[in-house]
Amino acid sequence: MSSTAPTKATTPRELTIRGIILGGVITLVFTAANVYLGLKVGLTFATSIPAAVISMAILRRVRDTSVQENNIVQTIASAAGTLAAIIFVLPGLIIIGWWQNFPYWTTLAICIIGGALGVMYTVPLRRALVTTSDLPYPEGVAAAEVLEVGSKSGAQSDKGSLHTIIMGGVVSAAFGILTKLKVLSDGLSTAVRVGSGAIGGSVSLSLSLVGIGHLVGLSVGIAMFVGLAIGWGVLVPVMSWGQATAGGTVSDLVDATFTQDVRFVGAGTMAIAAIWALVKIVGPIVRGIKDAAVSARARRAGHSVTLQEQDLPISIVGGWILVSLIPIAALLWYFLDETHLQDDKAGTIIVTVVFTVVIGAIVAAICGYMAGLIGSSNSPISGVGILVTLLLSLVMVILHGAGGDPQRITELVAYTLFATAIIFAIATISNDNLQDLKTGQLVGATPWKQQVSLVIGVVFGALVIAPVLDLLNAAFGFLGAPGAGPDALPAPQAGLISALAEGVFGGQLDWGKVGLGVVIGAAVIVLDEWLARIGHHRRLPPLAVGMGIYLPMSLTVMIAVGAVLGHLYDGWAARQTDPDRAKRLGVLMATGLIVGDSLWGVLYAAIVVASGSGEPMAIVGAGFAPWANGLGVVVFVAVLVWMYGAIRRRAREGAASR
């Protein structure tokens, strides 16, 4: 694929009215589905690739469409998979009993203001983290592959490439359907006592995770596995030592230990690793800002600027950030009016606004880096929410103190969650924006048009978040909220983050766990820098180690497996007659696995919402579970063996025919 800018005479359609409308419609639907699934299972699905596929299927029927126009559609719609992650914070206000519903205009303002700031903060980061970076951006590359292959037709069509994506997509979707029918298991888990402690293991039978692993590469896969070994092999058994199951099962004890203890260690590791990563990219970021200013001056002077340099002018970016301070301050003032925290109200708002601007910029860089490392859908964005909540809670403790009567603690927690939600909106969009810009770089898109498109996507997504949240709150409620019934949605991240804030203000948080994570992260940083100093060909990215500790084992294991399979395949491809094409076919297969699972995820979300059932497609009862487990493993392994064998045959056949 080429990132060369098109000449003026052949400039294709890009930012069009029909593309904006199509992207907006897809965003509305995908956002609603993501809100439900995020509250139900604590995960959201990436929407960029499904949106690209849908866009190509529709726009190929009209004249003068282009790969760049399809890229704009997926850029707008990608906001649905990221902005919906605001549900990891906002329901906390319901859980602590502060809100009874989600005020529409307030929720809309949080999402739009924070999301647009997320776009602006990533403009100067593009050069540092995309243009001159070797970060893999697995989902950005996958989306570009889909767009490039889908845009070719006639004699230019690489049918082998297109068939490879289709093959991966069909197989991945078919496997997903069988798991929802419950005839195949979508994962395995177990837990056993080890002395006075407990240890557990789980694996997700997800072909899309294998695809992600194939794309991120072996270094990231190894680092995540190291984190997994630390978290599940050491921390879980040690931290569960001497703990009783309290009427529950050993699995319940393991899950509670991981959620309430180990995840905070992982958050500490990610914190120090993220700070270190930020320190290392400060230089490129500063150069990126300078280059953006030079480019803007050149354009104003009428000079020709290459496509790759055409970001939003840095003056607009800076002006937008400054103007955004006014509505942020207004939102905070309005919120404080409903509390008894009237002491030094102006000072509290000024400190919070400064905190939002500074931490928002840092969070944007960290989230962009994580998306480049592992992809936006697998990036542990909730970990960022935890860190921001911790920091802002400490700031509020300095200003207002901790402890006091329960009403005062609730007010402090509510204000902290509200302010965190604005920063979290920045985080979610910056986590996605650089991924989109990587896709745009690979397909020859104009950066400023993508940046405008993502702001448009933020607005579309923000329109439906509050109504969907209100609907789900009225129908089910959230676990832990006052009056929540037996069918309450778990909302795991929102519950954890609100409990974290309550622990800080109530003086009950164990800072030792976060500190332990910082120590582990510092040790990994030293090891990684030593590997770099001796010139070792393998590195141990500290942030990936932190993510390995923080993320559930079920996700991490399969990403690591995919990384190993991808490494073995690339080694085979390097020995072929046409190594570049052979390697590309591997990337396309991994892309297909992600595409199929993503499209099926969208469809299944619609089925779940329409039926109101958690398992609407199950055709067998719980008694079939042991058979489903065995069949799931056998079929999963057989599919991987068959697929890697198929693309190897295709690579050899293609080379022989040339």
SEBASE-713172 format. One line per 2 residues: for each residue x, y, z of C-alpha. Coordinates in steps of 0.001 Angstrom, whole numbers, plus 500000, padded with zeros to 6 digits. Layout:
N
X,Y,Z | ...
END
This chain:
658
500000,500000,500000 | 501134,503506,499307
500861,506602,501418 | 501818,508904,498534
499480,511867,498182 | 497315,511861,495051
498047,514570,492506 | 495639,517476,492217
494317,516247,488885 | 493381,512872,490253
492251,513888,493732 | 489493,511399,494648
486278,512070,496525 | 486936,512055,500248
484883,514162,502686 | 481436,513989,501066
477879,514606,502262 | 476860,511033,501464
479859,509696,503362 | 479008,511835,506401
475375,510662,506359 | 476319,507000,505953
478970,507241,508660 | 476497,508993,510967
473828,506314,510548 | 476341,503531,511219
477600,505450,514274 | 474108,505767,515767
473443,502028,515450 | 476859,500848,516594
476946,503231,519573 | 473635,501907,520903
474832,498304,520549 | 478168,499081,522222
476518,500780,525188 | 474447,497684,525904
477260,495164,525510 | 479687,497303,527509
477313,497381,530470 | 476481,493702,530094
479942,492162,529793 | 482386,495037,530314
483681,494997,526725 | 482941,497030,523609
483718,496063,520028 | 485766,498063,517533
483587,499550,514796 | 486155,500775,512257
486457,497551,510274 | 482747,496654,510229
481996,500227,509148 | 484554,499992,506332
483011,496755,505068 | 479463,498163,505213
480571,501384,503522 | 482192,499534,500640
479125,497324,500190 | 476891,500419,499867
479082,502990,498121 | 480362,500610,495463
476856,500903,493954 | 477288,504633,493312
479589,506496,490944 | 482982,508007,491713
483463,506409,495109 | 487014,505939,496353
488997,504212,499038 | 489466,507613,500694
485701,508202,500862 | 485176,504788,502437
487938,505647,504875 | 486026,508776,505947
482935,506643,506639 | 484874,504258,508858
486586,507209,510567 | 483223,508742,511515
481782,505405,512612 | 484855,504484,514655
483622,506971,517274 | 480880,504470,518158
483352,501870,519384 | 485267,504351,521495
482956,507096,522721 | 480603,504403,524036
483340,503575,526559 | 482114,506614,528535
479778,504042,530107 | 482779,502848,532113
482447,506019,534240 | 479041,507723,533968
476882,504887,535405 | 478944,505253,538573
476821,508329,539350 | 473749,506081,539330
475497,503372,541349 | 476403,505759,544186
472847,507111,544167 | 473701,510645,542984
471768,510503,539693 | 468484,508718,539135
468739,509089,535350 | 471137,510527,532782
470448,514234,532085 | 470399,514435,528307
472070,517789,527699 | 474658,517279,530413
475611,513833,529093 | 475654,515156,525529
477944,518029,526529 | 480385,515736,528367
480700,513456,525341 | 481022,516206,522722
483386,518481,524664 | 485634,515666,525850
485522,513767,522556 | 486368,516826,520452
489249,517643,522801 | 490491,514083,522281
490682,514780,518551 | 492489,518086,519037
495045,516674,521448 | 496036,513974,518964
496663,516354,516046 | 500268,517168,517092
500768,513528,518139 | 500216,512208,514599
503735,512898,513422 | 505340,511461,516558
503197,508343,516942 | 502083,507572,513375
504259,509112,510674 | 507676,508515,512241
506792,505647,514595 | 507255,501890,514177
504227,501067,516366 | 502255,498258,514684
498711,499742,514896 | 497173,496302,514230
493586,497439,513727 | 494642,500487,511711
496643,498254,509377 | 493775,495746,509211
491282,498470,508288 | 493633,499743,505581
493968,496239,504142 | 490183,495916,503986
489827,499293,502269 | 492636,498653,499768
491474,495181,498768 | 487822,496195,498626
488555,499219,496423 | 490174,497199,493641
488105,495926,490750 | 488453,494388,487321
491955,493664,486126 | 493439,495367,489160
491708,493088,491614 | 493889,490805,493652
491338,488030,494016 | 493659,486039,496216
493840,488910,498682 | 490104,489523,498688
489359,485816,499009 | 491756,485575,501944
489906,488321,503832 | 486531,486777,502985
487727,483345,504047 | 488952,484619,507407
485794,486649,507937 | 483375,483837,507103
485189,481302,509266 | 485466,483702,512202
481797,484681,512002 | 480704,481046,511615
482658,480055,514715 | 481087,482949,516604
477596,481842,515564 | 478241,478295,516775
479389,479624,520164 | 476182,481649,520542
474159,478558,519673 | 476050,477019,522625
477082,473962,520613 | 480671,475203,520892
482188,476910,523912 | 483628,480399,523487
486054,479934,526367 | 487340,477696,529123
488131,478490,532734 | 489123,476656,535879
490283,477424,539400 | 491870,475285,542107
493157,475689,545619 | 496941,475884,546026
497764,475582,549695 | 495880,478363,551446
495570,480318,548217 | 493992,479755,544842
495006,479897,541217 | 492909,480044,538077
493203,479901,534356 | 491007,480915,531445
491228,481176,527688 | 488895,482787,525189
488327,480761,522029 | 488279,483887,519902
489666,483891,516364 | 489718,487696,516343
492141,487711,519284 | 494414,485393,517307
494228,487895,514469 | 495159,490743,516807
498109,488726,518119 | 499297,487955,514587
499322,491681,513804 | 500930,493045,517001
503984,490810,516711 | 506033,488571,518965
507622,491214,521227 | 504264,492557,522373
502868,489038,522673 | 505781,487919,524864
505520,491031,527022 | 501812,490491,527592
502459,486858,528487 | 505102,487965,530998
502490,490231,532562 | 500026,487359,532616
502577,485132,534357 | 503200,487800,537000
499504,488476,537558 | 498052,485002,537486
501080,482885,538317 | 502317,484956,541261
499949,487690,542406 | 496651,485782,542387
497886,482845,544515 | 499797,485147,546882
496993,487677,547329 | 494362,484972,547775
496474,483210,550427 | 494474,482594,553568
491264,483999,552061 | 488080,482034,552578
485592,481495,549769 | 482831,482867,552048
480192,480506,550727 | 481254,480988,547114
483399,478835,544869 | 487143,478850,544316
486461,480539,540973 | 484643,483335,542799
487661,483791,545069 | 490046,483935,542103
487845,486411,540245 | 487485,488618,543320
491236,488569,543938 | 491959,489527,540352
489328,492303,540235 | 489891,493807,543680
493642,493296,544079 | 495636,492282,541003
494031,494824,538683 | 495239,497647,540930
498764,496249,540690 | 498378,496216,536915
497125,499799,537017 | 500266,500815,538906
502482,499037,536382 | 500685,500717,533500
500982,504080,535243 | 504779,504031,535529
505139,502432,532075 | 502873,505076,530540
504832,507885,532196 | 508080,506399,530908
506627,506049,527410 | 505514,509669,527562
508986,510807,528638 | 510484,508993,525661
508128,510570,523129 | 508183,514126,524500
510898,515057,521983 | 508999,513757,518927
505793,515390,520218 | 507493,518788,520519
508970,518384,517041 | 505519,517398,515779
503996,520582,517197 | 506767,522665,515586
506308,520882,512245 | 502545,521439,512426
503107,525166,513004 | 505550,525362,510076
503088,523498,507835 | 500258,525850,508820
502348,528936,508033 | 503355,527486,504679
499725,526804,503742 | 498662,530313,504771
501445,531714,502593 | 500086,529822,499609
502901,527266,499394 | 502193,523687,498345
502189,521270,501259 | 502283,517497,500809
499170,515562,501741 | 500896,513961,504692
501486,517381,506279 | 497902,518663,506004
496693,518486,509607 | 494196,520866,511127
496108,524158,511594 | 497767,524266,514988
496168,527681,515608 | 492707,526122,515307
493736,523254,517553 | 495066,525593,520240
492079,527912,519951 | 489631,525010,520265
491359,523765,523409 | 491273,527233,524998
487631,527870,524096 | 486674,524440,525495
487715,525616,528960 | 484594,527784,529165
481944,525025,528786 | 484009,522684,530988
484035,525279,533764 | 480301,525873,533266
479530,522160,533566 | 481577,521883,536765
479968,525026,538232 | 476496,523700,537488
477346,520349,539066 | 478783,521918,542228
475598,523963,542646 | 473834,520685,543491
476272,519896,546325 | 477211,521421,549653
480853,521803,548512 | 480655,525581,548333
483958,526331,550110 | 486328,527900,547567
484038,526913,544713 | 485934,529005,542169
489263,527556,543280 | 487957,524006,542976
486762,524649,539421 | 489997,526363,538357
492088,523479,539715 | 489804,520922,538037
489926,522715,534683 | 493729,522921,534794
493835,519246,535790 | 491556,518384,532853
493722,520247,530333 | 497061,518901,531575
496037,515324,532363 | 493894,515248,529217
496981,515954,527112 | 498967,513257,528912
496121,510770,528647 | 495788,511464,524910
499459,510576,524360 | 499262,507467,526542
496073,506172,524921 | 497389,506841,521432
500530,504892,522282 | 498489,501972,523665
496319,501888,520542 | 499450,501788,518401
500854,498975,520485 | 497888,496619,520714
494895,498142,518940 | 492087,500329,520231
489564,497560,520946 | 491994,495623,523157
493551,498690,524778 | 492778,498662,528525
491082,502053,528457 | 489369,501388,531785
492835,501312,533356 | 493239,504937,532287
489952,505704,533994 | 491266,504127,537172
494456,506195,537105 | 492637,509460,536384
490160,508743,539178 | 493002,508077,541589
494826,511290,540705 | 491756,513519,540741
490577,511981,544018 | 493918,512869,545585
493643,516427,544280 | 490166,516723,545807
491433,515296,549108 | 494102,518027,549165
491463,520685,548507 | 488622,519391,550674
490064,516659,552873 | 488901,513071,553256
486410,511471,555582 | 483413,513168,557123
479747,512268,557008 | 478504,509876,554295
476687,512650,552392 | 479874,514705,552068
481852,511660,550872 | 479142,510922,548297
479316,514515,547021 | 483099,514354,546661
482878,511010,544878 | 480149,512309,542553
482134,515430,541611 | 485246,513340,540983
483356,510904,538736 | 481732,513760,536834
485056,515481,536129 | 486702,512139,535327
484007,511491,532712 | 485164,514541,530728
488788,513361,530770 | 487674,509820,529968
485910,511096,526846 | 489246,512615,525806
490934,509268,526447 | 488456,507168,524478
488673,509294,521337 | 492450,509744,521397
492685,505964,521815 | 490909,505651,518482
491966,508722,516498 | 495590,507761,515917
494469,504289,514815 | 492284,505972,512174
495100,508280,511128 | 497327,505240,510601
494692,503789,508297 | 494514,507109,506492
498296,507248,506081 | 498265,503826,504423
495436,504617,501988 | 496533,508155,501071
493910,510110,503033 | 494066,513769,504043
494749,514048,507805 | 492684,517195,508462
489645,515696,506746 | 489897,512648,508987
490243,514851,512058 | 487103,516777,511101
485326,513480,510400 | 486052,512137,513852
484608,515277,515460 | 481475,514652,513384
481438,511042,514582 | 481705,512217,518190
478588,514358,517744 | 476596,511521,516158
477603,509055,518869 | 476883,511512,521684
473296,511964,520467 | 472229,508438,521452
474324,507608,524518 | 472049,509254,527113
468749,507825,525742 | 470174,504298,525556
471626,504585,529072 | 468277,505821,530384
466449,502973,528661 | 468756,500337,530131
468691,501952,533565 | 464879,501952,533569
464656,498386,532279 | 467395,496688,534305
469296,499105,536550 | 472974,498716,537428
474466,496277,539893 | 475146,497983,543218
472804,500918,542566 | 469946,501647,544979
466919,499547,544075 | 468745,497423,541492
466923,494180,540789 | 468165,490646,540103
468525,491363,536355 | 470656,494478,536910
473427,495026,534367 | 476866,494408,535914
478537,497625,534619 | 481854,496229,535971
484154,499150,535172 | 481755,501789,536470
481319,499833,539692 | 485073,499433,540132
485871,503101,539442 | 483155,504386,541781
484343,501988,544497 | 487888,503279,543964
486839,506891,544502 | 484837,505920,547581
487898,504114,548927 | 490099,507205,548539
487684,509607,550223 | 486727,507080,552876
490365,506263,553618 | 489947,502576,552759
492092,502225,549622 | 495136,499970,549815
497832,502063,548140 | 500321,499270,548635
498899,497381,545638 | 499309,500363,543320
502825,500921,544694 | 503706,497270,544071
502650,497719,540447 | 504910,500757,540147
507865,498729,541462 | 507154,495922,538979
506860,498433,536153 | 510147,500112,537088
511915,496739,537051 | 510518,495943,533597
511605,499367,532308 | 515166,498713,533498
515150,495280,531841 | 513768,496655,528571
516357,499438,528446 | 519130,496917,529152
517918,494774,526233 | 518052,497866,524030
521527,498783,525242 | 523008,495368,524421
521304,495442,521026 | 519032,492438,521626
516577,491877,518777 | 513736,491321,521247
512326,493972,523553 | 509933,493817,526491
507549,496797,526135 | 506714,497808,529746
503216,499005,528897 | 502423,495654,527297
503593,493903,530495 | 501268,496147,532499
498398,495321,530184 | 499173,491631,530618
498736,492028,534377 | 495611,494177,534077
493657,492396,531320 | 491777,489134,531973
493826,486021,531248 | 491260,484869,528689
492165,487778,526408 | 495908,487838,526988
496502,484129,526358 | 494972,484158,522905
496747,487367,521845 | 500037,485732,522853
499098,482578,520911 | 498316,484689,517851
501668,486476,518183 | 503524,483141,518200
501543,481802,515232 | 502170,485038,513324
505899,484842,514061 | 506092,481240,512865
504147,482083,509714 | 506291,485150,508940
509406,483005,509346 | 507994,480573,506782
506973,483441,504486 | 510505,484895,504520
511800,481688,502887 | 509356,481771,499966
509931,482923,496392 | 507718,485987,496935
508115,486675,500668 | 506293,490025,500615
503125,488554,499108 | 503269,485542,501417
503555,487778,504473 | 500786,490021,503186
498440,487058,502888 | 499047,486330,506557
498108,489910,507434 | 494975,489636,505284
493936,486403,506964 | 494368,487993,510396
492372,490957,509125 | 489589,488648,508006
489427,487043,511432 | 488913,490491,512977
486379,491546,510317 | 484225,488441,510693
484137,488565,514463 | 483404,492319,514447
480515,492058,511971 | 479044,489148,513870
479415,491120,517102 | 477323,493924,515617
474601,491541,514452 | 474538,489628,517728
474263,492888,519679 | 471128,493704,517673
469710,490244,518397 | 470387,490605,522128
468815,494050,522331 | 465773,492997,520281
465166,489814,522286 | 465942,491204,525747
467636,487897,526544 | 471231,487369,527536
471461,484177,525455 | 468808,484476,522738
470310,481895,520351 | 471051,478985,522702
469652,475727,521286 | 471062,473402,523941
470805,473438,527701 | 473432,473808,530394
473912,470027,530463 | 475616,470206,527069
478375,472478,528408 | 481026,469730,528917
480543,468582,525322 | 480607,472193,524097
483923,472745,525883 | 485575,469774,524230
484101,470455,520812 | 485041,474127,521082
488727,473355,521618 | 488853,470724,518859
487090,472897,516287 | 489089,476005,517252
492434,474250,516816 | 491290,472541,513620
490180,475873,512141 | 493535,477521,512868
495486,474591,511402 | 493312,474588,508299
493456,478362,507790 | 497211,478717,508147
497625,475731,505834 | 495255,477293,503297
497115,480612,503086 | 500437,478803,502819
499065,476875,499829 | 497693,480105,498347
501062,481824,498778 | 502879,478980,497028
500305,478835,494216 | 500506,482569,493663
504297,482501,493471 | 504236,479549,491035
501799,481332,488689 | 504007,484428,488335
END
